[in-house]
Amino acid sequence: EDKVVQSPLSLVVHEGDTVTLNCSYEVTNFRSLLWYKQEKKAPTFLFMLTSSGIEKKSGRLSSILDKKELFSILNITATQTGDSAVYLCAAGGTSYGKLTFGQGTILTVHP
Amino acid sequence: DVKVTQSSRYLVKRTGEKVFLECVQDMDHENMFWYRQDPGLGLRLIYFSYDVKMKEKGDIPEGYSVSREKKERFSLILESASTNQTSMYLCASSPWTSGRYEQYFGPGTRLTVT
């Protein structure tokens, strides 16, 4: 059975801190690792990673995939209150684009 | 921009009622998905469809069925609603057949069964 586990489950920081969110996965015929941000609405797509060691960056957010150790991290630098959200990690194999999601990490950024 | 819409944002139904949740996407994606999201459990896949009239069970299909008569529309049906089906329901579509794995989500339907 495919499985994605995120840690920590929740995190409280202050503005300006740097955070690291973790995601480990076990997915048959793995093809891709995705990160989503969910505020009080539907998840919005952040990154997709398919190759090890390639760091994806978008402003203050960056992510790395390690296909040997089967994990990914999402880094957020200089956090802002607008970064408060649930961050979801998902892994996909070759089966019709199905994704298996982790439980999510609830990030709270205090001013 | 991909747009995925769902028929209702909030829905209240009684136990035993038949419930229809509709989802429409405008990007000509082959693949569509229905999830439910519950606190502490993340998103769990109920059913997905990879083409018109084609459907596959996900991880938690019991108590649900789906219909895909047109490419842009994917419906989730609760045959006889029960209180344990109170949840947030999210629909998604994906350009997977183009080699891309990202899924785009609708705004969600918060269903309460009383």
Interface residues (C-beta under 8 A of the other chain):
Chain A: R31 S32 L34 K41 A42 P43 T44 F45 M48 L88 A90 G92 Y96 G97 K98 L99 T100 F101 G102 Q103 G104
Chain B: N31 F33 Y35 G40 L41 G42 L43 R44 L45 F48 Y50 E56 G58 L90 S94 W96 R100 Y101 E102 Q103 Y104 F105 G106 P107 G108
